[in-house]
């Protein structure tokens, strides 16, 4: 069974990714930093979903 911590983090990531994705398209100076952050968050989400998927099987 998937840990509650992993499931909560997946929920958080699904909220954070679109938020930072919007910031990465803004005109701010940190635009590139947000793009990099979105990539890292997507990798973390993918990893956690695979981990949770394996535990469910």
Protein Blocks (a to p, Z undefined) as FASTA:
>chain_A
ZZfklmmmmmmmmmmmmmmmmmmmmmbfklmmmmmmmmmmmmmmmmmmmmmmmmmZZ
